[in-house]
Amino acid sequence: MREIAILGIGQTKVDEHWDISLRDLAVEAALATLQDAGRDTAEALFVGNMLSPLVSGQNQLGALIADWAGLKNAEAVKIEAACGSGATAFRSGLMAVASGEIDSALVVGVEKMTDKAGHDVTAALATAADADYEAEQGVSFVGLNALIMRRYMHEYGWKHADFAPFSINAHANAMHNPFARLHQKITVEGFEKSSMIATPINLLDASPTGDGAAAALMVPAEKVNGNAKKIIVAGSASATDTIAIHSRREPLFLSAAYASAKKAYSQAEVVPKDIDVFELHDAFSIMSALSLEACGFAERGRGIRLGLDNEIGPTGRIPICTRGGLKARGHPVGATGMYQVIEVVQQLREQCGATQVDGARIGMAQNIGGSGATIVTHILKRA
Amino acid sequence: MREIAILGIGQTKVDEHWDISLRDLAVEAALATLQDAGRDTAEALFVGNMLSPLVSGQNQLGALIADWAGLKNAEAVKIEAACGSGATAFRSGLMAVASGEIDSALVVGVEKMTDKAGHDVTAALATAADADYEAEQGVSFVGLNALIMRRYMHEYGWKHADFAPFSINAHANAMHNPFARLHQKITVEGFEKSSMIATPINLLDASPTGDGAAAALMVPAEKVNGNAKKIIVAGSASATDTIAIHSRREPLFLSAAYASAKKAYSQAEVVPKDIDVFELHDAFSIMSALSLEACGFAERGRGIRLGLDNEIGPTGRIPICTRGGLKARGHPVGATGMYQVIEVVQQLREQCGATQVDGARIGMAQNIGGSGATIVTHILKRA
């Protein structure tokens, strides 16, 4: 595979953008990316999105956004893998450039979630689960994660407050990210008093939805030698697990995270301790623990300890969610994987101010679709 | 790009499969393909589908189908470009193998359309159009095509009966395809008397929906030298046009068909007269005329003549829809592009019986998303 560089990035704030349509969010991020890259167009467009058919009555986002971004006659498609759509789109763009078929890929993750009533969005999000054997039983997506969290607490003996450091770290980091949805510090007391959603998941265990778009431009690395902004994709892998949680032999082990991270480590020729920053998929606090464990940063059942031991902040052993994570930057589902990628790029470019990880050279982004059914891992390196 | 071969194909009949679920249709085609290829697994799965979130309440089809087809931990995604989803999935699989990232790609196009009332499916299909500027006006997808057909008849002076040969040819060919949805011959008189849907499009101008799945397995060509079933992908290109018809300078010219065909011809080093068989996207009879024109088989406004002059049958100058086309094989929207690809493979393998094109060596498949917004062209060659 030829080496691929990320030449430009762009994003919108994650928010309730009542005044900006789905296509305009995408175009805003796309044009910011082209500007950042110093290019005026791209050969092909890869869109990551989950909900637009259900929430906006719109399919064919590839053609739509290519049209509105002015990419005349460009190749364009949408890639969907539930909340993992963003990173799967990124990987599709990567493979397209790597194949030699195209020389520049613009990847946009975009989601518009606040145009519908909340119960409609909850039903739409349930399409990430197994429609015939999970959603059919009436269990919502947060309900499925609550089952996993409860099992984890039972199995390993942790109490609810032990999860607080994940959310506290995310909120603290988001204070310094102007694109984050939530700018409010939280405490262990506030975490414990927060409203219950689906026991044991309360409001501060769960990431907020939102509208947003994040994008990146990829090109063959050899064509941009000497460019100071250049970041290399050193590892890229995607794997799946059973879609239904009840089909897994070990429901507390993210086997697709393990498989994709293992492959990405091998491609990048690194081991977990080489990772300077890890943008993981903290849709719920339990997922932070499971991701850290599956990716080799903690033993099974011990991911929680990294939070309790203050190892996850920007100066910790494994800084996570340095721009706020899903928990506080917000989780515009199909866009999230692209936010993670460009946040790693921002770290490697040393653009993160108060939450900059000192001397960050190698960063990892991991995006999850469903309750661990699709997991995509990317490792980026400063060139 | 390294050369890619199609090693196996599989399909289900297009029908109202009330007793087969979405996932089971996909798995049936997937397993038939692996069997045809003599393989027992694939490294990655690319699913083409348009409607499952809306019709089946199911997203994340990549993981779902990988799970149910037994592709443990395989990479898997869904690609969507409305009715062009099938061919975009095929091209995604092609680029993934070409990149060297994976060595075998299983591509499955699948659609389940008959589990909902017809008006629900009509609304779901309208998501292929521009939701804010076309569908918002209440125009259905067939309505948009009716506007194009009416304009074509006005501009070039053709009457409705002149479109009959396209539908008659498709129905005649489908008589010999056991996987086709419709097995009934039609005549010019029957064509003219058929029920009106959206003037001037009547029932026999329009393709029927249906449930179905079609699949193919792709591998690097150099790894299967000497395999008699091997078919090479000689050209592959995808292009877009404006999503809304009213934004096009020339609404009767499929500019994305022109752009993608031109690129595919150039890659395959062929010109239109070299194409032995052309599986085009006859969702409506008007689209046959426009596709033939945009791809260089007829002058603008003259595509109709190829039908009237008996040039589109299996022994004609440019045989189209040799297995029944969308019109009579049926149009399970997100699966259609894959049916087209494997039908070309069947021609190149000389498996088409009464509709076999004599000595077919080079075939083309062209899949359209929306009213010409996404168009993907593939050229296959007998190895």
HADDOCK unambig.tbl for C-alpha pairs under 7 A between the chains (distance, minus, plus):
assign (segid A and resid 1 and name CA) (segid B and resid 99 and name CA) 5.63 0.50 0.50
assign (segid A and resid 1 and name CA) (segid B and resid 100 and name CA) 5.58 0.50 0.50
assign (segid A and resid 1 and name CA) (segid B and resid 101 and name CA) 6.75 0.50 0.50
assign (segid A and resid 53 and name CA) (segid B and resid 54 and name CA) 6.90 0.50 0.50
assign (segid A and resid 53 and name CA) (segid B and resid 127 and name CA) 6.68 0.50 0.50
assign (segid A and resid 54 and name CA) (segid B and resid 53 and name CA) 6.91 0.50 0.50
assign (segid A and resid 54 and name CA) (segid B and resid 54 and name CA) 6.38 0.50 0.50
assign (segid A and resid 57 and name CA) (segid B and resid 127 and name CA) 5.42 0.50 0.50
assign (segid A and resid 57 and name CA) (segid B and resid 131 and name CA) 6.08 0.50 0.50
assign (segid A and resid 58 and name CA) (segid B and resid 127 and name CA) 4.59 0.50 0.50
assign (segid A and resid 58 and name CA) (segid B and resid 128 and name CA) 6.71 0.50 0.50
assign (segid A and resid 58 and name CA) (segid B and resid 130 and name CA) 6.99 0.50 0.50
assign (segid A and resid 58 and name CA) (segid B and resid 131 and name CA) 5.44 0.50 0.50
assign (segid A and resid 59 and name CA) (segid B and resid 82 and name CA) 6.21 0.50 0.50
assign (segid A and resid 59 and name CA) (segid B and resid 127 and name CA) 4.98 0.50 0.50
assign (segid A and resid 59 and name CA) (segid B and resid 128 and name CA) 5.23 0.50 0.50
assign (segid A and resid 60 and name CA) (segid B and resid 80 and name CA) 6.49 0.50 0.50
assign (segid A and resid 60 and name CA) (segid B and resid 81 and name CA) 4.49 0.50 0.50
assign (segid A and resid 60 and name CA) (segid B and resid 82 and name CA) 5.24 0.50 0.50
assign (segid A and resid 60 and name CA) (segid B and resid 128 and name CA) 5.82 0.50 0.50
assign (segid A and resid 62 and name CA) (segid B and resid 81 and name CA) 6.83 0.50 0.50
assign (segid A and resid 63 and name CA) (segid B and resid 240 and name CA) 5.66 0.50 0.50
assign (segid A and resid 63 and name CA) (segid B and resid 241 and name CA) 6.88 0.50 0.50
assign (segid A and resid 63 and name CA) (segid B and resid 242 and name CA) 6.95 0.50 0.50
assign (segid A and resid 63 and name CA) (segid B and resid 243 and name CA) 6.10 0.50 0.50
assign (segid A and resid 63 and name CA) (segid B and resid 373 and name CA) 5.98 0.50 0.50
assign (segid A and resid 63 and name CA) (segid B and resid 374 and name CA) 6.06 0.50 0.50
assign (segid A and resid 64 and name CA) (segid B and resid 243 and name CA) 5.45 0.50 0.50
assign (segid A and resid 67 and name CA) (segid B and resid 241 and name CA) 6.85 0.50 0.50
assign (segid A and resid 67 and name CA) (segid B and resid 242 and name CA) 5.16 0.50 0.50
assign (segid A and resid 67 and name CA) (segid B and resid 243 and name CA) 6.72 0.50 0.50
assign (segid A and resid 72 and name CA) (segid B and resid 241 and name CA) 6.90 0.50 0.50
assign (segid A and resid 73 and name CA) (segid B and resid 239 and name CA) 5.15 0.50 0.50
assign (segid A and resid 73 and name CA) (segid B and resid 240 and name CA) 4.53 0.50 0.50
assign (segid A and resid 73 and name CA) (segid B and resid 241 and name CA) 5.42 0.50 0.50
assign (segid A and resid 73 and name CA) (segid B and resid 256 and name CA) 6.20 0.50 0.50
assign (segid A and resid 74 and name CA) (segid B and resid 239 and name CA) 5.27 0.50 0.50
assign (segid A and resid 74 and name CA) (segid B and resid 240 and name CA) 5.64 0.50 0.50
assign (segid A and resid 75 and name CA) (segid B and resid 238 and name CA) 5.06 0.50 0.50
assign (segid A and resid 75 and name CA) (segid B and resid 239 and name CA) 4.30 0.50 0.50
assign (segid A and resid 75 and name CA) (segid B and resid 240 and name CA) 5.85 0.50 0.50
assign (segid A and resid 76 and name CA) (segid B and resid 239 and name CA) 6.91 0.50 0.50
assign (segid A and resid 76 and name CA) (segid B and resid 240 and name CA) 6.64 0.50 0.50
assign (segid A and resid 77 and name CA) (segid B and resid 79 and name CA) 6.94 0.50 0.50
assign (segid A and resid 77 and name CA) (segid B and resid 80 and name CA) 6.45 0.50 0.50
assign (segid A and resid 77 and name CA) (segid B and resid 81 and name CA) 5.83 0.50 0.50
assign (segid A and resid 78 and name CA) (segid B and resid 79 and name CA) 5.77 0.50 0.50
assign (segid A and resid 78 and name CA) (segid B and resid 80 and name CA) 5.28 0.50 0.50
assign (segid A and resid 78 and name CA) (segid B and resid 81 and name CA) 6.45 0.50 0.50
assign (segid A and resid 79 and name CA) (segid B and resid 77 and name CA) 6.94 0.50 0.50
assign (segid A and resid 79 and name CA) (segid B and resid 78 and name CA) 5.77 0.50 0.50
assign (segid A and resid 79 and name CA) (segid B and resid 79 and name CA) 4.59 0.50 0.50
assign (segid A and resid 79 and name CA) (segid B and resid 80 and name CA) 6.28 0.50 0.50
assign (segid A and resid 80 and name CA) (segid B and resid 60 and name CA) 6.49 0.50 0.50
assign (segid A and resid 80 and name CA) (segid B and resid 77 and name CA) 6.46 0.50 0.50
assign (segid A and resid 80 and name CA) (segid B and resid 78 and name CA) 5.27 0.50 0.50
assign (segid A and resid 80 and name CA) (segid B and resid 79 and name CA) 6.29 0.50 0.50
assign (segid A and resid 81 and name CA) (segid B and resid 60 and name CA) 4.48 0.50 0.50
assign (segid A and resid 81 and name CA) (segid B and resid 62 and name CA) 6.83 0.50 0.50
assign (segid A and resid 81 and name CA) (segid B and resid 77 and name CA) 5.83 0.50 0.50
assign (segid A and resid 81 and name CA) (segid B and resid 78 and name CA) 6.45 0.50 0.50
assign (segid A and resid 82 and name CA) (segid B and resid 59 and name CA) 6.21 0.50 0.50
assign (segid A and resid 82 and name CA) (segid B and resid 60 and name CA) 5.24 0.50 0.50
assign (segid A and resid 95 and name CA) (segid B and resid 95 and name CA) 6.29 0.50 0.50
assign (segid A and resid 95 and name CA) (segid B and resid 96 and name CA) 5.45 0.50 0.50
assign (segid A and resid 95 and name CA) (segid B and resid 99 and name CA) 5.62 0.50 0.50
assign (segid A and resid 96 and name CA) (segid B and resid 95 and name CA) 5.46 0.50 0.50
assign (segid A and resid 96 and name CA) (segid B and resid 96 and name CA) 6.95 0.50 0.50
assign (segid A and resid 98 and name CA) (segid B and resid 99 and name CA) 4.98 0.50 0.50
assign (segid A and resid 99 and name CA) (segid B and resid 1 and name CA) 5.63 0.50 0.50
assign (segid A and resid 99 and name CA) (segid B and resid 95 and name CA) 5.61 0.50 0.50
assign (segid A and resid 99 and name CA) (segid B and resid 98 and name CA) 4.98 0.50 0.50
assign (segid A and resid 99 and name CA) (segid B and resid 99 and name CA) 3.64 0.50 0.50
assign (segid A and resid 100 and name CA) (segid B and resid 1 and name CA) 5.57 0.50 0.50
assign (segid A and resid 101 and name CA) (segid B and resid 1 and name CA) 6.75 0.50 0.50
assign (segid A and resid 127 and name CA) (segid B and resid 53 and name CA) 6.67 0.50 0.50
assign (segid A and resid 127 and name CA) (segid B and resid 57 and name CA) 5.40 0.50 0.50
assign (segid A and resid 127 and name CA) (segid B and resid 58 and name CA) 4.60 0.50 0.50
assign (segid A and resid 127 and name CA) (segid B and resid 59 and name CA) 4.98 0.50 0.50
assign (segid A and resid 128 and name CA) (segid B and resid 58 and name CA) 6.71 0.50 0.50
assign (segid A and resid 128 and name CA) (segid B and resid 59 and name CA) 5.22 0.50 0.50
assign (segid A and resid 128 and name CA) (segid B and resid 60 and name CA) 5.82 0.50 0.50
assign (segid A and resid 130 and name CA) (segid B and resid 58 and name CA) 6.98 0.50 0.50
assign (segid A and resid 131 and name CA) (segid B and resid 57 and name CA) 6.09 0.50 0.50
assign (segid A and resid 131 and name CA) (segid B and resid 58 and name CA) 5.44 0.50 0.50
assign (segid A and resid 238 and name CA) (segid B and resid 75 and name CA) 5.09 0.50 0.50
assign (segid A and resid 239 and name CA) (segid B and resid 73 and name CA) 5.16 0.50 0.50
assign (segid A and resid 239 and name CA) (segid B and resid 74 and name CA) 5.28 0.50 0.50
assign (segid A and resid 239 and name CA) (segid B and resid 75 and name CA) 4.31 0.50 0.50
assign (segid A and resid 239 and name CA) (segid B and resid 76 and name CA) 6.91 0.50 0.50
assign (segid A and resid 240 and name CA) (segid B and resid 63 and name CA) 5.65 0.50 0.50
assign (segid A and resid 240 and name CA) (segid B and resid 73 and name CA) 4.53 0.50 0.50
assign (segid A and resid 240 and name CA) (segid B and resid 74 and name CA) 5.67 0.50 0.50
assign (segid A and resid 240 and name CA) (segid B and resid 75 and name CA) 5.87 0.50 0.50
assign (segid A and resid 240 and name CA) (segid B and resid 76 and name CA) 6.66 0.50 0.50
assign (segid A and resid 241 and name CA) (segid B and resid 63 and name CA) 6.88 0.50 0.50
assign (segid A and resid 241 and name CA) (segid B and resid 67 and name CA) 6.86 0.50 0.50
assign (segid A and resid 241 and name CA) (segid B and resid 72 and name CA) 6.90 0.50 0.50
assign (segid A and resid 241 and name CA) (segid B and resid 73 and name CA) 5.42 0.50 0.50
assign (segid A and resid 242 and name CA) (segid B and resid 63 and name CA) 6.95 0.50 0.50
assign (segid A and resid 242 and name CA) (segid B and resid 67 and name CA) 5.15 0.50 0.50
assign (segid A and resid 243 and name CA) (segid B and resid 63 and name CA) 6.09 0.50 0.50
assign (segid A and resid 243 and name CA) (segid B and resid 64 and name CA) 5.45 0.50 0.50
assign (segid A and resid 243 and name CA) (segid B and resid 67 and name CA) 6.73 0.50 0.50
assign (segid A and resid 256 and name CA) (segid B and resid 73 and name CA) 6.21 0.50 0.50
assign (segid A and resid 373 and name CA) (segid B and resid 63 and name CA) 5.99 0.50 0.50
assign (segid A and resid 374 and name CA) (segid B and resid 63 and name CA) 6.07 0.50 0.50
